Amino acid sequence: MNAVKDLLKSGRTVIGAAVSPNGDIAMLADSGLDFLLFDTQHAPVEIKELNPALQTMRGT
């Protein structure tokens, strides 16, 4: 998340997407977006359900 903060502090525009952990995370992680937002407050998603999606994104 620090990369996004750094971009914002430098005055750059960041582009991201709100995603479902069941979506095509690998494609989105490699799409050039600055961030992906997993909404765990307004969706019935438990933190443990995010692990596969986060592991898919690791290193991108």
Stockholm file with secondary structure:
# STOCKHOLM 1.0

chainA/1-60         MNAVKDLLKSGRTVIGAAVSPNGDIAMLADSGLDFLLFDTQHAPVEIKELNPALQTMRGT
#=GR chainA/1-60 SS CHHHHHHHHTTCCCCEEEECTTSCHHHHHTTTCSEEEECCSSSSCCHHHHHHHHHHHTTC
#=GC SS_cons        CHHHHHHHHTTCCCCEEEECTTSCHHHHHTTTCSEEEECCSSSSCCHHHHHHHHHHHTTC
//
